[in-house]
Amino acid sequence: MTSPVGAEAALAAGDLGGAAQALDAALAAGEPVAAGLIARLCAGFIQTGRVDAAEAWARRGLETLGEDFDLQQALGVALRRQRRFDEAVEALTTAHTLRLGDPGPLYNLANVHNDRGDGVAAAEILDQLLAAYPDDAQLHHMMGRAQRHLGELEAADAALAEALRCDPRFIEAWRDRAMLASERQRHKEALAILDAAQGPLPDAPRLVERRAEVLIRAGRADEARACLEAALRTRSDAAWAHLQLARLLLDTDLASALAHAERGVAAAPNSALHRLALAHAQSRAAGVGRADLLQPAYEAARAMTARGGPAPVEHAFVLRGILAQAGDVDAAEAVGGFETLGRYWALNGQHAALLSQLPRVRTAQDRRELLHQHRMWAAPIERRAARNPVERRPRAPRDKLRIGFLSSDLRRHAVGHFAQALFEHYDRDRFDLYAYSFFPGEADAVQARIAGQIAGFRVMPGAAERDAAQAIAADGLDMLIELGATTRWNHVQVMAYRPARVQASWLGYPHSVGLADIDHLILDPHLRPSDPALLVERPLIMPSTWLALGAQAFTDHPPVGAPPQETNRLITFGTANNPNKYTRPMLQAWAQVVARTPDSRFLFVRPEAAAPAFRDNMRRAFAEAGVAEQRVLFQPSWGDHLQHYGRMDVSLDTFPLTGGTTTCEALWMGVPVISLRGEAVFERLSHSILTNAGLGELSSASVEGFVETAVALAADRARLTGLRATLRQRLRASPLGQSETFTHDFFDLVSRATST
């Protein structure tokens, strides 16, 4: 049997590896090979997700056999699946010129433009195709995507309806039409669409899955859970239902989420999607006490990225998070490019994922690109809000200003501790305060205390964004301040409906949120970027500091005693910062500090320190600078980390995303912090804190300065002893500790902003 014939037989049997081996032998021997045979192999690789192999074979075929329509089209599709859009357009355009009458390249070009969010280019091609093929349901579905990118939601709905006229069993058109209605805040209409889909598609699991998603968007998470659990009662091994429950319960019932993820893998052991969901649940559980689960989560993530090249973009956020949590900064970085991932997340409404972009910034261009990604995320929300405005009543005459705080973290949480001073010390004769939370759990003592000090504490777990905005508007606020963007349970999207005349962002998210309807970002002189182009909002500048340590912050933690260098004669550097902030340049700088400081060690105080993967990755990073593994120490901790500052002389900050809460905690416990400041807000958090604490000299403008400052401070053992004894008192006496003055300054600033 000749090699090409063997390749044909292997392809017919689904043996892609055997087919590739046979074709390789044929090409090496100079046997004639049809381009169509290589194109079929490429198609097989694409169908099984091995797009890198498809690209390699398409290029090899073109190089060996010359220009060919099928190979160019296969190359274009493989490049599209890797989100290398410019290259995909080039390949598909070439394929189109090779066979002008074939619609295939145009189909694929329209898909590329839709994937990159370019509705104009996609619609232009689709208009041509629909003129020739008016009853093609797939084309109408693609036009629905294009119109959605353009913000033409009525046209998008009409296109999806036309797709269903052409093919009533087109399940993705039903699903997308329901989701489009839900995104437009028409949740009842979305559920009615899914009811109608039951006619041609009775009991289709994909429709039940979309129903659960619509119920979640409508704020009816309990009904969504009941819907999925009902599906499991019908078929207990329905892997898709376990997957959706694992995702749904991740934030509210982690134990159940983990159990459903495990059952999903048992039901679909060969599904990468289910293995990823399990790894995600395991990594979450590892952060709250299940130290044994980070290792299997990390091993699963490594296996999913072992082929090299970028990971599937739809899985990138979870994969990067797991790899970063285990300290594998190189593998995390290799998951996908800064622009590619950020723009994908922005176009798909994943604002929380954009937070993971902050540590990746290296250049001025990166900072501008990051701001652009936040604006990309905001644009469709702003269009949606413009089509569904809330009613805001004219301001009635009154003696007090009404100030609202939008946050689900006004509880036992860093945001709650830092914000609490405002509620303790505000002038009740000048202001009425309101708070709005989406947190689904029970109120704790911090939330109860805040609620007892203000005019209204509205709890709206699961509320749809427009409904929440209308409820806020009903309070007639003069200003609404959001405190957390889209971090867990914070729904900053409501700000796009402008429920208050003046709106601001403060405290919880160290970057512009992206919404044009947030007028101001509350900063201080040290936090403010030198380039105003790095902000969407107009800055409101506090006189000294953008935060203060309230009466409830850290007071129940006793001092940790003398610095360890006094007793063991060794300098111990360390960190309690989240490994999601770690980068290769940062680890190199930390390792340089230890390498240049005789008799020094480095201590990681983190939950992840219990995982072998984290320990191995950190030891490896320090070993590159010549630091022996016995000099790298690990202290696992879950909520008890403050006591372990007793083992640390100097804390080294993360960069470019610097510490906030962690920097304050270290100083409070008597441990000085060495930081690197940059241009953007998130690169200056520790700089502001250190400057306000009277320790601005510990903030450096370069990596070289960072290293030199740390080495010099470690050599000044008398100063370390003095700082250990006095830092807490210095903090209390500094602007950071003057919570009443801070509150007065804050509300004066807010008052002036509402009068402009």
ZATOR-989350 format. One record per residue (C-alpha): x, y, z. Coordinates in steps of 0.1 Angstrom, whole numbers, padded with zeros to 4 digits, always signed. Each point is the difference from the previous one (the first is absolute). Last residue first. Layout:
XYZ
...
***
This chain:
-0205+0714+0395
-0018-0002+0034
+0002-0037+0003
+0038+0000-0003
+0003+0026+0028
-0020-0022+0023
+0020-0030-0008
+0033+0018+0008
-0014+0012+0033
-0012-0035+0006
+0034-0015-0004
+0018+0028+0019
-0022-0004+0031
+0003-0038-0002
+0038+0002-0002
+0001+0024+0029
-0020-0025+0020
+0021-0030-0011
+0033+0015+0009
+0020-0032-0002
+0010+0002-0037
+0007+0037+0004
+0028-0010+0023
-0002-0002+0039
-0015-0034+0000
+0024-0012-0026
+0030+0013+0019
-0013-0018+0032
-0002-0033-0019
+0034+0006-0016
+0018+0008+0033
+0016-0032+0015
+0005-0019-0032
+0013+0031-0017
+0026+0005+0027
+0012-0036-0003
+0002+0003-0038
+0019+0033+0004
+0026-0017+0022
+0004-0028-0025
+0010+0023-0028
+0013-0027-0024
-0035-0011-0008
-0009+0035-0009
+0029+0003-0024
-0009-0032-0018
-0036+0009-0004
+0008+0035-0013
+0026-0013-0025
-0025-0026-0013
-0028+0025-0005
+0024+0025-0014
+0011-0024-0027
-0036-0009-0007
-0007+0037-0006
-0021+0028+0016
+0005-0010+0036
-0024+0001+0030
+0019-0005+0033
+0009+0037+0000
-0037+0008+0004
+0000-0013+0036
-0019+0028+0018
-0031-0021+0002
-0017+0021-0026
+0029-0007-0024
-0002-0037+0008
-0037-0002-0007
+0002+0020-0032
+0029-0020-0013
-0018-0032+0009
-0029+0008-0023
+0022+0015-0028
+0001-0027-0027
-0037-0005+0001
-0005+0037-0007
+0022+0000-0031
+0035+0015-0004
+0022-0023+0020
+0011-0005+0036
+0022-0028+0013
-0004-0009+0037
+0020-0009+0031
-0022-0006+0030
+0009+0004+0037
-0013-0026+0025
-0015+0013+0033
-0032-0019-0001
-0020+0031-0012
+0026+0005-0027
-0006-0036-0013
-0037+0004+0002
+0000+0033-0019
+0021-0015-0028
-0023-0031-0002
-0031+0022-0002
+0015+0019-0029
+0027-0019-0018
+0016+0008-0033
-0011-0011-0035
+0032+0007-0019
+0013-0014+0023
-0002-0020+0032
+0014+0014+0032
+0030-0014+0020
-0007-0002+0038
+0029+0006+0023
+0008-0017+0034
-0024-0030-0001
-0006-0028+0025
-0023+0021+0022
-0019+0009-0032
-0014-0035+0005
-0026+0012+0025
-0016+0020-0028
-0006-0031-0022
-0028-0016+0020
-0027+0000-0027
+0013-0032-0016
+0037-0003+0003
+0027-0023-0014
+0035+0012+0010
+0028-0006-0025
+0037+0007+0000
+0025+0006-0028
+0036+0000+0014
+0001-0039+0001
-0005+0001-0038
+0033+0017-0006
-0001+0035-0016
+0022+0002-0031
-0022+0024-0020
-0016-0028-0020
-0005-0018+0033
-0025+0026+0011
-0024-0009-0029
+0005-0037+0005
-0007+0003+0037
-0032+0019-0008
-0012-0026-0025
+0008-0029+0022
-0018+0015+0030
-0031+0009-0020
-0001-0035-0016
+0004-0017+0034
-0031+0017+0013
-0001+0012+0037
+0015+0034-0009
-0032+0006-0020
-0017+0012+0031
+0026+0028+0002
+0028+0013+0021
+0031-0003-0022
+0032+0005+0019
+0033+0011-0016
+0034-0005+0016
+0031+0020+0008
+0034-0007+0013
+0017+0022-0025
-0023+0024-0020
+0009+0001-0037
-0017-0034-0008
-0031+0010+0021
-0005+0033-0019
+0008-0017-0033
-0027-0026+0006
-0026+0026+0007
+0010+0018-0032
-0002-0032-0021
-0034-0008+0016
-0013+0035-0011
+0014-0004-0036
-0017-0035-0003
-0034+0013+0013
-0020-0006+0032
-0033+0018+0005
-0021-0032-0001
+0025-0012+0026
-0020+0020+0027
+0022+0021+0023
+0011-0013+0034
+0036+0008-0007
+0035-0006+0014
+0035+0011+0008
+0017-0016+0030
+0033+0014+0011
+0019-0024+0021
+0016+0007+0034
-0024-0025+0016
-0011+0021+0029
+0002+0036-0011
-0006-0009-0036
-0034-0014+0009
-0014+0035+0007
-0012+0004+0036
-0036-0005+0009
-0030-0009-0022
-0023+0029+0010
-0035-0012+0010
-0027-0004-0026
-0034+0011+0011
+0005+0036-0013
+0005-0011-0037
-0026+0023-0014
-0030+0006+0022
+0008+0036+0010
+0005+0009-0037
+0034-0001-0017
-0002+0028-0026
-0003+0001-0038
+0007+0024-0029
+0026+0019+0019
+0011+0036+0003
-0023+0028-0013
-0023-0024-0019
+0000+0005-0038
-0031-0006-0021
+0013-0013-0033
-0021+0004-0032
-0009-0035-0013
+0014-0019-0029
+0035+0000+0014
+0034-0007-0015
-0003+0031-0022
+0004+0021+0031
+0038-0008-0001
+0017+0006+0033
-0022-0026+0016
-0016+0010+0033
+0009-0023+0029
+0024+0024+0017
-0023+0030-0002
-0031-0020+0012
-0026-0019-0020
-0038-0001-0004
-0009-0009-0035
-0027+0023-0016
-0028+0001-0025
-0010-0036-0003
-0024+0002-0029
+0029-0006-0024
+0003-0035+0012
+0035-0014-0001
+0006-0011+0036
+0031+0022+0001
+0026-0018+0020
+0007-0011+0036
-0034-0016+0007
-0013+0001+0036
+0008+0035+0013
-0020+0025-0019
-0022+0005-0031
-0023+0030-0006
-0034+0010-0012
-0019+0033-0002
-0037+0002-0009
-0008-0034+0015
-0016-0030-0016
+0023+0005-0030
-0011-0031-0020
+0037-0008-0006
+0005-0001+0037
-0021-0031+0002
+0029-0018-0018
+0020+0002+0032
-0015-0032+0012
+0021-0011+0030
-0006-0036+0010
+0037-0010-0006
+0021+0027-0015
-0020+0019-0026
+0009+0036+0010
+0007+0000+0038
-0009+0031+0018
-0026+0019-0020
-0009+0036+0010
-0034+0014-0007
-0006+0037+0004
-0030+0023+0005
-0022-0030+0006
-0038+0000-0006
-0007-0033+0018
-0021-0012-0030
+0031+0001-0022
+0014-0029+0021
-0031-0021-0007
+0002+0009-0037
+0036-0010-0002
-0007-0033+0017
-0028-0008-0024
+0023+0009-0029
+0028-0023+0013
-0021-0030+0007
-0001-0007+0038
+0019-0031+0012
+0003+0011+0036
-0016+0034+0005
+0008+0013+0035
-0008+0037+0006
+0016+0016+0030
-0018+0033+0007
+0003+0031+0021
+0034-0009+0015
+0015-0010+0033
-0018-0033+0007
+0008-0014-0034
+0037+0006+0006
-0002-0020+0033
-0020-0028-0016
+0025-0002-0029
+0029-0003+0024
-0017-0025+0022
-0009-0023-0029
-0030+0000-0023
-0009-0034-0014
+0011-0008-0035
-0012+0010-0034
+0022+0032-0004
-0017+0023-0024
+0005+0031+0021
-0013+0036-0001
+0009+0026+0026
-0016+0033+0009
+0013+0030+0019
-0019+0032+0010
+0023+0029+0003
+0004+0035+0015
-0014-0003+0035
+0012-0036+0003
+0036+0011-0005
+0019-0032-0008
+0022-0016+0027
-0010-0037+0003
-0013-0005-0035
+0031+0014-0016
+0023-0019+0023
-0016-0033-0012
+0013+0004-0035
+0035-0015+0007
-0015-0030+0020
-0028-0006-0025
+0023+0001-0030
+0024-0025+0017
-0029-0024+0008
-0022-0007+0030
-0030+0019-0014
-0004+0029-0024
+0012-0022-0028
-0030-0002-0023
+0005+0036-0009
-0018+0030-0015
+0003+0029+0025
-0027+0027-0001
+0002+0037+0010
-0031+0021+0007
+0008+0036+0007
-0019+0015+0028
-0022+0031+0004
-0026-0009-0026
-0016+0014-0032
-0012-0029-0023
+0024-0012-0026
-0018-0009-0033
-0009-0036-0001
+0022-0025-0017
-0019-0025-0022
+0022-0027-0013
+0012-0003-0036
-0004-0032-0020
+0015+0008-0035
+0028+0022+0014
+0008-0028+0026
+0005-0025-0028
+0023+0024-0019
+0020+0007+0031
+0003-0037+0007
+0012-0006-0036
+0027+0027+0004
+0013-0009+0035
+0021-0031-0009
+0017+0018-0029
+0007+0029+0024
+0017-0023+0024
+0020-0015-0028
+0011+0035-0012
+0013+0008+0035
+0020-0032-0001
+0014+0009-0034
+0011+0034+0012
+0018-0016+0029
+0015-0026-0022
+0013+0027-0024
+0017+0017+0029
+0018-0033+0007
+0001-0030+0023
-0036-0007+0010
-0006-0037+0009
-0009+0006+0037
-0030+0020-0011
-0014-0026-0025
-0014-0022+0028
-0025+0028+0008
-0012-0002-0035
-0015-0034+0008
-0025+0016+0023
-0012+0020-0029
-0011-0030-0020
-0026+0015-0023
+0009-0021-0030
+0016+0028-0020
+0021+0010+0029
+0011-0035+0007
+0011-0005-0036
+0017+0034+0000
+0020-0009+0030
+0009-0034-0012
+0013+0010-0034
+0017+0033+0012
+0020-0016+0029
+0007-0032-0019
-0011-0034+0011
+0007-0030+0023
+0037+0006-0002
-0001+0025+0028
-0015-0025+0024
+0027-0026-0010
+0027+0025+0007
-0015+0012+0033
-0003-0035+0015
-0007+0012+0035
-0027-0025+0008
-0027+0027+0001
+0014+0013-0033
-0006-0034-0017
-0035-0002+0014
-0009+0036-0010
+0015-0003-0035
-0021-0032-0006
-0032+0016+0012
+0004+0031-0021
+0013-0019-0030
-0029-0024-0005
-0019+0019-0027
+0034+0009-0016
+0009-0036-0007
+0036-0001+0013
+0028+0018-0018
+0029-0020-0012
+0014-0032+0016
-0015-0034+0001
+0002-0001+0038
-0026+0026+0006
-0028-0023+0011
+0024-0022+0018
+0013+0030+0019
-0035+0010+0010
-0007-0036+0013
+0033-0001+0019
-0009+0034+0016
-0034-0011+0011
+0014-0033+0013
+0025+0020+0021
-0024+0027+0012
-0023-0026+0016
+0021-0011+0029
-0001+0034+0016
-0037-0002+0006
-0002+0030+0024
-0016+0029-0018
+0024+0006-0029
+0002-0036-0009
-0038-0001-0004
+0003+0026-0028
+0027-0020-0017
-0021-0032+0002
-0030+0017-0014
+0020+0012-0030
+0017-0034-0005
-0035-0016+0000
-0013+0024-0026
+0032-0006-0021
-0006-0037+0001
-0036+0005-0011
+0010+0022-0030
+0029-0024-0009
-0026-0027-0005
+0014-0035+0000
-0013-0011+0034
-0036+0011-0008
-0022-0014+0027
+0028-0003+0026
+0012+0034-0010
-0035+0015+0006
-0002-0019+0034
+0032+0017+0011
-0013+0034-0011
-0033-0006+0018
+0019-0008+0032
+0022+0030-0003
-0029+0023-0005
-0018-0016+0029
+0029+0008+0023
+0004+0035-0015
-0035+0010+0008
-0004+0037-0007
+0028+0011-0024
+0005-0032-0019
-0036-0010+0001
-0010+0011-0036
+0032-0014-0016
-0002-0034+0016
-0038+0000-0006
+0007+0007-0037
+0025-0029-0003
-0022-0024+0019
-0028+0008-0024
+0023-0006-0030
+0011-0033+0013
-0035-0015+0001
+0008-0031+0020
-0029+0004+0024
-0026+0000-0028
-0035+0010+0009
+0010+0011+0035
+0030+0017-0016
-0023+0022-0021
-0020+0009+0031
+0033+0011+0016
+0007+0023-0029
-0034+0017+0002
+0002+0002+0038
+0034+0017-0002
-0013+0025-0025
-0031+0006+0021
+0023+0008+0030
+0021+0023-0022
-0029+0022-0010
+0018+0032-0005
-0011+0003-0036
+0035-0008-0012
-0002-0032+0020
-0034-0009-0015
+0014+0006-0035
+0029-0023+0007
-0023-0027+0013
-0022+0003-0031
+0032-0003-0021
+0008-0034+0016
-0036-0012-0005
+0003+0010-0037
+0033-0019-0004
-0016-0030+0017
-0026-0003-0028
-0033-0011+0017
-0021+0006-0031
+0018+0017-0030
-0026+0010-0026
-0026+0010+0026
+0024+0005+0030
+0014+0031-0018
-0032+0019+0009
+0007-0004+0037
+0035+0012-0006
-0014+0031-0017
-0024+0005+0029
+0030-0001+0024
+0018+0027-0019
-0032+0021-0001
-0003-0002+0037
+0036+0010+0003
-0002+0032-0021
+0030+0017+0016
+0015+0006-0035
+0026-0027+0009
-0029-0023+0008
-0015+0006-0035
+0034-0007-0016
+0004-0031+0021
-0033-0014-0013
+0009+0008-0036
+0034-0016+0005
-0015-0033+0013
-0027-0002-0027
+0026+0008-0027
+0023-0026+0016
-0027-0026-0002
-0007+0002-0038
-0030-0023+0000
-0024+0026-0014
+0024+0004-0031
-0008+0027-0024
-0025+0018+0022
+0025-0006+0029
+0027+0019-0019
-0025+0028-0007
-0007+0003+0037
+0038+0003+0006
+0002+0027-0025
-0030+0019+0015
+0016-0002+0034
+0033+0014-0013
-0019+0028-0017
-0017+0009+0032
+0034-0002+0018
+0018+0023-0023
+0030+0005+0023
+0024-0006-0029
+0013-0032+0017
-0036-0012+0003
-0005+0008-0037
+0030-0023-0008
-0012-0028+0022
-0035+0001-0015
+0016+0000-0035
+0017-0032+0009
-0033-0016+0009
-0014+0013-0033
+0029-0017-0018
-0005-0033+0019
-0037+0000-0009
+0007+0001-0038
-0032+0010-0016
+0012+0032-0017
+0030-0017-0016
+0013+0024-0028
-0011+0033+0016
+0007-0016+0034
+0037-0004-0010
+0005+0035-0011
-0017+0015+0031
+0021-0024+0021
+0032+0015-0013
-0010+0035+0009
-0015-0012+0033
+0033-0015+0011
+0021+0031-0009
-0024+0023+0020
-0005-0025+0029
+0037+0000+0008
+0000-0018+0034
+0031-0021-0006
-0020-0032-0002
-0026+0017-0023
+0028+0010-0024
+0014-0035+0000
-0035-0015-0006
-0006+0023-0029
+0033-0011-0015
-0010-0037+0005
-0032+0004-0019
+0019+0020-0027
+0025-0027-0003
-0027-0027-0005
-0021+0019-0025
+0018-0015-0030
-0004+0021-0032
+0032+0019+0004
+0022-0031+0002
+0037+0011+0004
-0010+0035+0010
-0021-0013+0028
+0029-0022+0013
+0023+0030+0000
-0026+0019+0020
-0002-0029+0024
+0038-0001+0006
+0002+0038+0005
-0030+0001+0023
+0013-0028+0021
+0034+0018+0004
-0018+0031+0012
-0022-0021+0023
+0025-0020+0019
-0028-0012+0023
+0015-0035+0001
-0033-0013-0014
+0003+0026-0027
+0035-0012-0009
-0013-0035-0005
-0029+0012-0021
+0024+0021-0022
+0024-0029-0004
-0029-0023-0010
-0011+0026-0026
+0035+0003-0014
+0003-0038-0001
-0033-0004-0019
+0008+0028-0025
+0035-0011-0009
+0032+0019-0006
+0031-0023-0002
+0004-0037+0007
+0029+0000+0025
-0003+0035+0016
-0038-0001-0001
-0002-0035+0014
+0025+0009+0028
-0020+0031+0009
-0032-0020+0002
+0017-0027+0020
+0013+0025+0026
-0033+0018+0003
-0019-0032+0005
+0025-0011+0027
-0004+0033+0018
-0038-0003-0003
-0001-0033+0019
-0035+0005+0012
-0014-0033-0012
-0020+0016-0029
+0030+0021-0010
+0023-0031-0001
-0025-0018-0022
-0003+0030-0023
+0038+0002-0003
+0000-0037-0010
-0027+0007-0026
+0021+0029-0014
+0030-0024-0002
-0021-0024-0021
-0013+0029-0021
+0035+0011-0009
+0006-0034-0016
+0032-0017+0007
+0024-0013-0027
+0029-0020+0016
+0032+0020+0007
+0012-0025+0027
-0001+0027+0027
-0035+0011-0012
-0013-0036+0002
+0016-0007+0034
-0016+0031+0015
-0033-0009-0016
+0001-0034+0017
+0009+0015+0034
-0027+0026-0003
-0026-0026-0009
+0011-0022+0029
-0003+0029+0024
-0034+0010-0014
-0014-0035+0005
-0037+0006-0007
-0003-0033-0018
-0007+0018-0033
+0030+0022+0007
+0022-0031+0005
-0012-0015-0032
+0007+0031-0020
+0034+0004+0016
+0008-0036-0009
-0010+0008-0036
+0024+0030+0001
+0028-0022+0014
-0003-0027-0025
-0015-0034+0010
***
